[in-house]
Amino acid sequence: MSRTVLALALCFSWQAVATAQAPVLPCTGTETLIDPLFGDLDDGSHEVSLTAVFPAGLSLAGDEYDEMFINTNGNVTFGDPFTGFTPNAFPGLDQPTIAPFFADVDLRARGGTANPGDVLYCVEPANNRVMVTWHETVHFRATSPTTSFSRVNTFQMVLTASTVCGVDGAELQFRYEALVWHAGTASGAGPNGICPPTTVGTTCFPAVAGVDYGDTLTAVQLPGSLTSEVTTRLLTDSNVGTPGVWEVPLDPDAIPNCGDGTVDGSCEDCDDAGESATCDIDCTDAECGDGVLNTTSGEDCDEAGETADCDRDCTPVRCGDGLMNAAAGETCDDRNNVDGDGCSALCEAEICGDGAVVGGEICDEGRETRRCDDDCTLVECGDANVNERAGETCDDGRETATCDADCTAPECGDGDLNTLAGELCDDSNTDDGDGCSAECTVEGCGNGRVDAREDCDDSGESATCDLDCTSAVCGDGLRNLTAGEACDDSGESAECNADCSSARCGDGIRNETAGEDCDDAGESATCDLDCTEARCGDDTLNGVAGETCDDGNTTDGDGCDARCRVEPDADAGVDAGVDGGVDAGVDGGVDAAVPPDGGMDAAPEAPGYAGGGCSTGSSGGAPLMWFGLLLLLCRVRRGVV
């Protein structure tokens, strides 16, 4: 459970009253050890064992403690002793601390007088608790027996092993019997232990009460702490309805914050920031008979059942209200105050049970039967009269958390839906996987609980769980965006890679279904940019593979050779001395060495071949053989031969 950050004021609804004082509890039981801790001492500590009540150690603030230190100055600490005498706000300490009244207590005798007060430690395994009592203690430098020694504070801390929020923890109770002084003189108080109003918080620091987990976050500070009202508030207020009594549940890692308007997990059933028609002040569901008075829900009283003052429907006892209250001495209640009808005006049975139907009796079979209740009325489930012979195991007058509408005890699988007992469904069995679980909760993907045949249930898609409550796995055919899947086609497809990323040439993943021979996330020595195998003659230039050209074939002599290398210009290979000295690469095409008597101009420029470098025109009656040679030269330059 994660740490809980609480406000500095304990979030309960305070119930102020006019009277004060809650007597400290006596230490009783044969297994109880009463240990006077301090003698003539001012600031000091004494280590005591907790194992008699907390055999596995007290779990608090992330650690287990077998011992605690009882400190003179109105507090106990865990891990180390603490001798500080001037209080500060909670949170604010660097170790777990429980303080019923953290102030400067002085236990030293003065002027030959008896020791002013003492501190007692009590272990009660039978009651599963330990107690520390500061009895009739005075403040620091309370020097005058006639004045200050009569001004004493008596207060107590009770620590009971208990289950808190579903885990082993403790219930803490503070009890205040007498409080008259605020602080010691070293903390700024006057000789009488009172802080003048103008000095509070500046030069005088009254006591603080509460719990500090020592983590700078988790703490509870009771009302009035560090103010001049501390004695009055602690004595006359309460968070449980009893003046001078305060209770705080101690979860190992947090302090339930009842009253903040937010339901704290398993610690609270509800939290409406105070009493409401559906929520009690202690953050449990409002229900008559739970022992918590809830006037908003219409309760006049609630004593956790029938008592001499309170009926089981949480109304005051009244003869004639139709509710027989045995605790109040009623043996009948026929909804009137008329004598002679079987039930007297005092709600005492007159003749019911004698076997004769008389007066206002509806039936009388001499005893309770399957037909007749013991109040001589016909058996009826819901009449608030339990008739075991008729098969009733309970009858609360209506459906409650402890009784079904058919007057049987609630049981998951009995086919009787009881929402007050926490059932969300009841299909007459305790089988999982049929829509209603063995705990009578509604099954279904998306409800946040892993039901039968579900791998997971995160109330929707998550990085580890698909929308159909199966584990998120690439290749399961379900696209899970939260898990980073761009697609999921149950394997490789033309649009989706095997790792559930979108298929794309150049993504570095070879996808054969998409027609890729290779995919090196770009051009490589073995793979072209179009994800085909790099091959000379594939009409795709691949510079990484060493190609300087690729004309779609592996034929030499066409400008790109069989190894995809650019070839030199074709006319560069014609011998400059070909039969008669024709130059293969000079514009004009005729070698200057051609004999002039051949009738060929060294650089003929026939019409239509201006600058063409090849002339077929004759000049001066050149012989035919030179004309043919010139024609051959032109064909070579133009790639004909």
C-alpha distance (Angstrom), angle and dihedral (degrees) to the residues before:
residue distance angle dihedral
M1 . . .
S2 3.79 . .
R3 3.81 123.0 .
T4 3.81 115.7 -89.6
V5 3.79 119.5 -135.4
L6 3.80 108.9 -146.2
A7 3.75 132.4 -169.4
L8 3.75 115.8 -109.1
A9 3.79 91.1 -107.2
L10 3.79 117.4 71.8
C11 3.80 105.4 -111.9
F12 3.77 101.9 -132.4
S13 3.79 126.9 112.2
W14 3.80 105.6 -101.6
Q15 3.79 116.8 -137.2
A16 3.78 107.7 -153.3
V17 3.79 119.3 -158.4
A18 3.77 135.3 -177.9
T19 3.80 99.1 -124.2
A20 3.76 126.8 62.9
Q21 3.78 149.1 -154.9
A22 3.77 134.0 64.5
P23 3.80 111.1 -150.6
V24 3.78 113.2 -122.9
L25 3.80 114.3 -108.7
P26 3.81 116.9 -102.6
C27 3.79 118.8 -122.9
T28 3.81 106.4 -112.5
G29 3.81 140.1 166.1
T30 3.75 134.5 71.5
E31 3.80 92.5 -100.4
T32 3.78 93.0 53.7
L33 3.78 122.2 111.2
I34 3.79 117.0 -155.8
D35 3.81 109.6 -160.4
P36 3.81 123.4 -174.5
L37 3.78 101.8 -148.1
F38 3.77 110.3 -174.3
G39 3.76 133.5 41.7
D40 3.77 124.7 175.3
L41 3.82 95.0 -9.3
D42 3.79 139.3 132.7
D43 3.83 110.3 -174.0
G44 3.79 113.8 10.8
S45 3.82 147.4 123.1
H46 3.78 137.7 -137.9
E47 3.82 125.4 -160.0
V48 3.83 116.4 -135.8
S49 3.81 133.8 -178.9
L50 3.81 123.4 -112.1
T51 3.81 98.8 -174.3
A52 3.82 96.1 100.6
V53 3.81 88.5 67.8
F54 3.81 100.8 18.8
P55 3.85 103.1 38.6
A56 3.81 92.4 172.4
G57 3.78 91.5 42.1
L58 3.80 130.1 -99.0
S59 3.81 108.4 -72.0
L60 3.78 107.8 -139.7
A61 3.81 135.3 151.4
G62 3.80 93.3 -7.9
D63 3.83 97.4 -49.8
E64 3.81 138.8 85.6
Y65 3.81 117.4 -123.9
D66 3.82 125.9 -162.0
E67 3.80 91.8 178.4
M68 3.77 139.8 31.8
F69 3.80 134.0 -161.8
I70 3.80 117.6 -122.2
N71 3.79 106.8 -151.8
T72 3.77 125.4 -158.0
N73 3.78 94.8 -126.8
G74 3.81 100.7 72.1
N75 3.81 101.6 -81.2
V76 3.80 145.9 83.8
T77 3.81 125.3 -140.9
F78 3.79 136.7 -165.3
G79 3.80 126.8 -134.8
D80 3.81 96.5 10.6
P81 3.82 138.8 24.1
F82 3.79 119.6 -103.0
T83 3.80 125.6 -149.5
G84 3.80 100.6 174.7
F85 3.79 113.2 132.5
T86 3.84 105.6 -174.9
P87 3.82 111.4 73.4
N88 3.79 128.2 -134.0
A89 3.80 134.3 -170.1
F90 3.82 123.1 -72.0
P91 3.00 120.9 -92.0
G92 3.76 93.7 42.0
L93 3.80 107.7 93.0
D94 3.80 124.9 96.4
Q95 3.83 97.5 -139.2
P96 3.84 134.8 46.7
T97 3.80 107.5 -81.5
I98 3.81 135.4 177.9
A99 3.79 112.9 -163.8
P100 3.80 123.3 -178.7
F101 3.84 89.5 175.1
F102 3.82 115.0 -4.7
A103 3.80 104.1 -165.2
D104 3.82 138.5 117.4
V105 3.83 104.5 -70.2
D106 3.82 117.1 -175.2
L107 3.82 118.7 -158.7
R108 3.81 97.1 176.1
A109 3.80 120.8 119.3
R110 3.80 114.2 -118.5
G111 3.79 130.5 -150.6
G112 3.77 95.5 -11.0
T113 3.78 93.0 -53.8
A114 3.78 123.0 134.4
N115 3.80 120.2 -85.8
P116 3.84 105.7 -75.9
G117 3.76 103.6 -127.2
D118 3.78 133.7 -37.9
V119 3.79 143.6 -136.3
L120 3.81 120.7 -116.3
Y121 3.81 130.9 -163.0
C122 3.77 118.6 -156.7
V123 3.82 128.3 -172.0
E124 3.81 117.0 -163.0
P125 3.83 110.9 178.0
A126 3.80 89.9 170.9
N127 3.82 89.7 60.1
N128 3.81 92.4 36.1
R129 3.79 92.7 -123.5
V130 3.78 147.9 102.6
M131 3.80 125.2 -147.9
V132 3.79 136.3 -160.7
T133 3.80 117.9 -163.2
W134 3.80 126.7 -169.0
H135 3.81 99.2 -158.0
E136 3.82 121.7 -159.6
T137 3.79 94.1 -28.8
V138 3.80 126.0 174.9
H139 3.78 131.2 -151.0
F140 3.79 128.9 -102.8
R141 3.82 112.7 -68.9
A142 3.75 95.1 9.7
T143 3.80 86.6 156.2
S144 3.79 105.0 164.8
P145 3.81 116.2 76.4
T146 3.79 91.0 -162.9
T147 3.79 94.2 54.9
S148 3.77 116.5 15.6
F149 3.81 99.6 28.0
S150 3.79 89.3 63.4
R151 3.78 90.0 53.7
V152 3.81 100.6 81.1
N153 3.78 136.4 160.6
T154 3.81 121.3 -143.8
F155 3.80 118.1 -172.3
Q156 3.80 138.9 148.8
M157 3.79 142.9 -152.0
V158 3.83 118.8 -149.7
L159 3.81 118.2 -167.9
T160 3.81 115.2 -169.7
A161 3.81 125.2 -174.2
S162 3.80 106.9 -121.4
T163 3.78 145.6 146.1
V164 3.80 110.5 -95.1
C165 3.80 120.8 -172.8
G166 3.80 90.3 -14.9
V167 3.82 96.6 -52.9
D168 3.80 135.2 87.7
G169 3.78 109.3 -84.2
A170 3.78 138.3 124.0
E171 3.78 141.0 -92.1
L172 3.79 111.6 -131.9
Q173 3.80 122.3 -154.9
F174 3.81 128.7 -175.4
R175 3.82 118.5 -161.5
Y176 3.81 123.1 -168.7
E177 3.81 118.4 -162.4
A178 3.79 100.1 164.3
L179 3.82 132.4 2.3
V180 3.82 121.7 171.3
W181 3.82 107.5 142.6
H182 3.84 130.5 60.7
A183 3.80 105.9 -160.7
G184 3.77 147.2 -25.1
T185 3.79 123.9 -84.7
A186 3.81 90.4 -107.2
S187 3.81 86.7 62.1
G188 3.81 91.6 52.4
A189 3.81 102.5 -89.9
G190 3.77 124.9 135.4
P191 3.83 123.7 -112.2
N192 3.80 89.3 -82.2
G193 3.82 92.1 56.0
I194 3.82 93.8 -110.9
C195 3.80 124.2 128.8
P196 3.83 112.7 -134.8
P197 3.84 107.7 -121.7
T198 3.79 94.1 -118.4
T199 3.81 92.3 55.6
V200 3.81 99.8 48.5
G201 3.78 110.4 121.6
T202 3.79 94.2 5.7
T203 3.81 109.8 59.0
C204 3.80 100.7 -9.8
F205 3.79 124.6 55.6
P206 3.83 119.1 -166.7
A207 3.81 121.3 -153.9
V208 3.81 125.1 -71.4
A209 3.82 124.5 -144.8
G210 3.77 127.4 -163.9
V211 3.79 144.9 63.4
D212 3.81 129.1 -61.9
Y213 3.84 119.3 -170.9
G214 3.81 89.9 -161.0
D215 3.82 94.1 -124.0
T216 3.85 95.8 106.0
L217 3.82 88.5 -115.5
T218 3.79 114.9 56.4
A219 3.78 114.6 67.5
V220 3.80 146.4 122.6
Q221 3.79 122.3 -148.2
L222 3.81 117.9 -169.7
P223 3.82 120.5 -131.0
G224 3.78 116.2 -85.9
S225 3.80 94.1 27.0
L226 3.82 114.2 148.6
T227 3.82 90.3 9.0
S228 3.79 133.8 97.0
E229 3.84 87.5 -108.3
V230 3.81 93.4 64.6
T231 3.81 95.8 103.8
T232 3.81 94.6 44.8
R233 3.80 95.9 44.8
L234 3.80 95.2 47.4
L235 3.81 92.0 47.6
T236 3.80 100.6 43.2
D237 3.81 104.8 29.3
S238 3.79 129.8 65.7
N239 3.78 140.9 175.9
V240 3.82 92.6 -143.9
G241 3.80 100.8 46.0
T242 3.83 97.7 -101.8
P243 3.82 113.7 107.5
G244 3.77 111.9 -115.5
V245 3.81 95.0 13.0
W246 3.80 122.7 109.3
E247 3.79 128.3 177.4
V248 3.81 130.6 -163.7
P249 3.84 124.7 179.3
L250 3.80 111.3 -137.1
D251 3.79 112.6 -148.4
P252 3.84 111.3 -168.8
D253 3.81 91.2 -111.1
A254 3.80 106.9 16.2
I255 3.79 146.6 20.3
P256 3.82 114.8 -119.2
N257 3.76 107.3 -116.7
C258 3.81 102.1 -145.4
G259 3.76 112.1 -177.4
D260 3.79 100.9 32.7
G261 3.80 93.6 105.2
T262 3.81 94.0 -113.1
V263 3.82 123.1 103.2
D264 3.81 108.1 -124.9
G265 3.82 103.3 -144.8
S266 3.80 114.5 -102.9
C267 3.82 91.5 -9.0
E268 3.80 95.7 75.9
D269 3.78 136.8 34.0
C270 3.79 91.0 -157.3
D271 3.79 141.4 -15.7
D272 3.80 120.2 -156.4
A273 3.82 93.8 164.8
G274 3.79 89.0 -100.4
E275 3.79 138.5 -9.4
S276 3.79 117.2 -23.2
A277 3.78 135.3 165.9
T278 3.80 90.0 -91.7
C279 3.80 102.7 29.5
D280 3.80 129.4 58.1
I281 3.79 122.9 -140.1
D282 3.84 89.9 -103.6
C283 3.84 91.0 58.4
T284 3.80 95.5 -106.1
D285 3.79 123.7 124.8
A286 3.79 111.2 -83.7
E287 3.77 109.8 -109.6
C288 3.77 132.6 154.0
G289 3.78 107.8 -111.0
D290 3.81 97.5 31.6
G291 3.80 91.6 109.5
V292 3.82 94.6 -116.4
L293 3.78 116.3 110.3
N294 3.80 111.1 -130.0
T295 3.79 111.5 179.9
T296 3.81 91.5 175.5
S297 3.81 89.7 65.1
G298 3.81 90.0 50.1
E299 3.80 100.1 -97.6
D300 3.78 116.5 148.3
C301 3.78 90.6 -173.8
D302 3.80 138.8 -7.5
E303 3.78 120.3 -166.6
A304 3.82 97.1 161.6
G305 3.76 92.6 -95.6
E306 3.75 140.5 -12.0
T307 3.81 116.3 -24.9
A308 3.79 135.3 164.4
D309 3.80 89.1 -91.9
C310 3.81 103.1 33.3
D311 3.81 132.0 50.3
R312 3.78 121.0 -139.6
D313 3.83 89.6 -104.4
C314 3.83 89.3 61.0
T315 3.79 95.6 -107.6
P316 3.82 124.9 120.8
V317 3.79 115.8 -89.0
R318 3.78 111.3 -94.2
C319 3.76 127.6 165.2
G320 3.77 107.0 -124.8
D321 3.80 97.2 32.8
G322 3.79 91.7 109.4
L323 3.79 94.5 -112.3
M324 3.77 115.8 107.5
N325 3.78 108.9 -143.6
A326 3.78 111.8 -166.2
A327 3.79 92.2 -177.0
A328 3.80 87.9 61.2
G329 3.81 91.1 49.7
E330 3.80 97.1 -101.3
T331 3.78 116.8 144.4
C332 3.78 92.5 179.4
D333 3.78 141.5 5.3
D334 3.80 117.3 -167.2
R335 3.79 96.3 176.4
N336 3.80 93.2 -99.9
N337 3.77 141.4 69.9
V338 3.79 97.7 -128.1
D339 3.79 122.5 128.1
G340 3.78 121.9 -140.1
D341 3.79 98.4 39.8
G342 3.78 95.7 95.1
C343 3.77 95.0 -86.1
S344 3.74 119.9 66.9
A345 3.77 127.9 -134.8
L346 3.81 86.2 -99.9
C347 3.79 91.9 54.4
E348 3.76 93.8 -108.4
A349 3.80 117.3 141.1
E350 3.77 110.3 -109.5
I351 3.80 105.9 -171.7
C352 3.82 107.3 -18.5
G353 3.78 108.6 133.7
D354 3.76 98.8 34.6
G355 3.78 92.4 103.5
A356 3.81 95.1 -114.0
V357 3.78 123.0 105.5
V358 3.80 105.3 -134.1
G359 3.76 138.7 144.9
G360 3.77 112.2 0.3
E361 3.80 94.7 -15.1
I362 3.78 116.9 125.6
C363 3.77 92.5 -168.4
D364 3.80 137.9 -3.3
E365 3.76 120.5 -175.5
G366 3.76 95.7 163.1
R367 3.79 92.3 -103.3
E368 3.75 141.5 22.0
T369 3.80 110.4 -62.1
R370 3.79 136.9 171.2
R371 3.81 87.4 -92.7
C372 3.79 103.0 36.0
D373 3.78 130.9 47.6
D374 3.78 121.5 -139.2
D375 3.83 88.8 -103.3
C376 3.80 89.8 61.4
T377 3.77 94.0 -108.0
L378 3.78 125.0 122.2
V379 3.76 115.4 -90.8
E380 3.76 110.4 -97.0
C381 3.77 127.0 165.2
G382 3.76 106.4 -125.1
D383 3.79 96.9 34.8
A384 3.82 89.5 109.2
N385 3.81 89.7 -118.6
V386 3.80 114.3 115.3
N387 3.80 110.8 -139.8
E388 3.78 108.7 -174.9
R389 3.80 92.9 -178.0
A390 3.80 87.9 60.4
G391 3.78 89.6 52.8
E392 3.79 97.0 -100.1
T393 3.78 115.1 143.0
C394 3.79 92.0 176.9
D395 3.79 139.9 2.8
D396 3.78 117.9 -171.4
G397 3.78 94.3 166.8
R398 3.78 89.3 -104.4
E399 3.76 140.7 17.9
T400 3.80 111.4 -59.1
A401 3.77 137.3 165.4
T402 3.80 88.8 -89.5
C403 3.80 100.4 38.4
D404 3.82 133.1 47.9
A405 3.79 121.7 -138.6
D406 3.84 88.2 -103.1
C407 3.81 91.1 58.8
T408 3.78 95.7 -107.6
A409 3.76 126.1 118.9
P410 3.83 112.8 -91.6
E411 3.78 112.8 -98.1
C412 3.78 127.7 169.0
G413 3.78 107.5 -116.9
D414 3.80 97.3 30.2
G415 3.81 91.7 109.2
D416 3.80 92.7 -119.5
L417 3.81 111.3 113.4
N418 3.80 110.2 -140.7
T419 3.80 111.6 179.2
L420 3.81 91.8 178.7
A421 3.81 87.5 62.9
G422 3.79 89.2 52.9
E423 3.82 97.9 -100.1
L424 3.81 116.4 145.2
C425 3.82 93.1 -178.5
D426 3.81 138.9 -1.0
D427 3.81 119.7 -165.9
S428 3.80 97.8 175.1
N429 3.80 93.9 -98.7
T430 3.76 140.8 70.8
D431 3.78 96.7 -132.5
D432 3.77 121.8 130.5
G433 3.79 121.8 -137.9
D434 3.80 99.1 40.9
G435 3.79 97.6 95.0
C436 3.79 95.1 -87.7
S437 3.80 117.7 69.1
A438 3.79 128.9 -138.9
E439 3.83 86.9 -98.6
C440 3.82 91.9 53.0
T441 3.78 94.9 -110.1
V442 3.80 120.8 136.6
E443 3.79 111.8 -100.0
G444 3.77 122.1 -145.3
C445 3.76 141.7 121.5
G446 3.79 109.5 -86.2
N447 3.80 98.8 31.2
G448 3.80 92.1 108.7
R449 3.83 94.1 -114.9
V450 3.79 124.9 99.8
D451 3.80 103.0 -120.2
A452 3.78 129.6 -177.0
R453 3.80 114.5 -55.0
E454 3.81 91.6 13.5
D455 3.80 120.8 118.1
C456 3.78 91.4 -162.7
D457 3.80 142.3 -16.8
D458 3.80 119.9 -155.5
S459 3.83 94.7 163.2
G460 3.78 88.8 -101.3
E461 3.76 140.1 -7.3
S462 3.81 116.5 -25.2
A463 3.77 135.3 166.6
T464 3.81 89.9 -91.6
C465 3.81 102.4 30.7
D466 3.82 131.1 57.5
L467 3.81 123.9 -141.7
D468 3.83 89.8 -101.1
C469 3.84 90.7 57.9
T470 3.79 94.7 -107.6
S471 3.78 122.2 127.3
A472 3.79 111.9 -85.7
V473 3.83 106.9 -109.5
C474 3.81 127.6 160.9
G475 3.79 106.2 -115.7
D476 3.79 97.7 34.1
G477 3.81 91.5 110.3
L478 3.82 94.1 -114.4
R479 3.77 117.0 109.0
N480 3.82 109.2 -135.2
L481 3.79 111.3 -169.8
T482 3.82 92.5 -177.8
A483 3.80 89.4 58.4
G484 3.82 89.1 51.6
E485 3.82 97.7 -105.1
A486 3.82 114.6 151.7
C487 3.80 89.9 -172.6
D488 3.80 140.4 -11.4
D489 3.82 118.9 -158.2
S490 3.84 95.4 164.5
G491 3.79 88.3 -97.8
E492 3.79 138.1 -14.6
S493 3.80 117.8 -20.6
A494 3.80 135.6 164.6
E495 3.82 89.4 -91.5
C496 3.83 101.3 31.7
N497 3.79 132.3 54.4
A498 3.80 122.4 -138.9
D499 3.85 89.2 -104.8
C500 3.82 90.9 57.4
S501 3.79 95.3 -106.5
S502 3.80 120.7 128.4
A503 3.82 112.0 -88.0
R504 3.82 110.5 -112.2
C505 3.77 131.7 156.1
G506 3.79 105.3 -113.1
D507 3.83 97.1 32.7
G508 3.80 91.6 110.7
I509 3.84 93.6 -114.8
R510 3.78 118.7 107.5
N511 3.80 109.8 -133.0
E512 3.79 110.3 -172.3
T513 3.82 92.0 -178.1
A514 3.78 88.8 60.2
G515 3.84 88.9 52.0
E516 3.79 97.6 -103.4
D517 3.84 116.8 151.8
C518 3.76 88.8 -172.4
D519 3.81 141.7 -14.6
D520 3.78 119.6 -157.5
A521 3.84 94.2 165.5
G522 3.81 88.2 -101.2
E523 3.80 140.6 -6.0
S524 3.82 115.0 -27.6
A525 3.77 137.1 166.2
T526 3.81 89.7 -90.8
C527 3.80 102.9 30.3
D528 3.81 132.6 56.3
L529 3.80 124.1 -141.5
D530 3.82 89.6 -102.4
C531 3.83 90.4 59.1
T532 3.80 94.2 -108.0
E533 3.77 123.3 127.3
A534 3.82 111.5 -84.5
R535 3.83 106.6 -109.8
C536 3.80 132.6 160.3
G537 3.79 107.8 -115.4
D538 3.83 96.7 30.8
D539 3.81 90.7 112.6
T540 3.84 90.7 -116.6
L541 3.77 117.8 111.9
N542 3.86 110.8 -134.8
G543 3.77 111.4 -175.0
V544 3.85 93.2 -179.9
A545 3.83 87.7 60.3
G546 3.82 89.8 53.0
E547 3.82 97.8 -103.7
T548 3.81 117.5 147.5
C549 3.79 92.0 178.9
D550 3.80 140.0 6.7
D551 3.82 117.9 -170.4
G552 3.79 96.6 174.3
N553 3.84 95.8 -95.8
T554 3.77 141.4 66.0
T555 3.81 96.7 -129.1
D556 3.79 119.7 131.7
G557 3.75 121.9 -138.9
D558 3.77 99.1 41.0
G559 3.80 97.1 95.4
C560 3.87 93.8 -86.6
D561 3.80 116.1 65.3
A562 3.82 129.0 -142.9
R563 3.82 90.1 -88.8
C564 3.78 93.0 52.4
R565 3.78 94.9 -106.9
V566 3.79 120.6 138.9
E567 3.86 109.7 -105.1
P568 3.85 123.0 -137.8
D569 3.86 117.3 -101.5
A570 3.83 108.9 -67.7
D571 3.86 97.4 -125.1
A572 3.77 89.6 56.7
G573 3.80 88.2 80.3
V574 3.86 98.6 58.0
D575 3.75 113.4 103.5
A576 3.74 110.8 -113.8
G577 3.78 89.4 -137.0
V578 3.80 99.9 54.6
D579 3.82 110.4 154.8
G580 3.70 102.3 -48.8
G581 3.85 99.1 8.7
V582 3.81 102.7 -81.6
D583 3.84 110.0 174.3
A584 3.83 110.9 -133.3
G585 3.78 95.3 -159.7
V586 3.80 110.2 32.7
D587 3.82 121.2 99.8
G588 3.75 107.0 -110.1
G589 3.81 89.8 38.0
V590 3.83 96.5 -131.8
D591 3.76 121.8 111.7
A592 3.74 110.5 -125.1
A593 3.80 86.8 -133.4
V594 3.79 93.2 69.9
P595 3.77 106.6 121.9
P596 3.80 110.6 -102.4
D597 3.68 90.4 -138.7
G598 3.75 88.8 66.0
G599 3.77 87.3 78.2
M600 3.89 93.3 -121.4
D601 3.74 119.9 129.5
A602 3.83 110.0 -130.3
A603 3.80 90.0 -128.8
P604 3.78 109.5 18.6
E605 3.76 116.4 -170.7
A606 3.78 104.4 -165.8
P607 3.77 117.7 -174.8
G608 3.79 111.1 -84.8
Y609 3.80 95.0 26.4
A610 3.75 101.6 75.5
G611 3.74 106.7 165.0
G612 3.80 87.5 -11.4
G613 3.75 92.5 130.0
C614 3.80 91.2 -136.8
S615 3.80 125.8 76.1
T616 3.79 128.7 -174.4
G617 3.79 95.2 179.6
S618 3.84 118.3 109.7
S619 3.77 126.7 -133.6
G620 3.71 128.1 -170.2
G621 3.80 94.6 5.9
A622 3.82 97.6 -68.0
P623 3.77 113.8 -164.3
L624 3.78 118.2 -98.5
M625 3.79 93.6 -113.6
W626 3.79 91.6 64.5
F627 3.74 90.5 47.3
G628 3.83 90.0 54.2
L629 3.78 91.1 48.5
L630 3.79 90.5 51.7
L631 3.78 91.2 49.5
L632 3.81 89.7 51.5
L633 3.81 89.9 52.2
C634 3.82 91.7 52.8
R635 3.79 91.1 51.4
V636 3.79 91.1 51.1
R637 3.84 91.5 52.3
R638 3.76 92.6 48.2
G639 3.78 94.0 47.7
V640 3.82 96.0 -112.0
V641 3.80 93.9 127.2
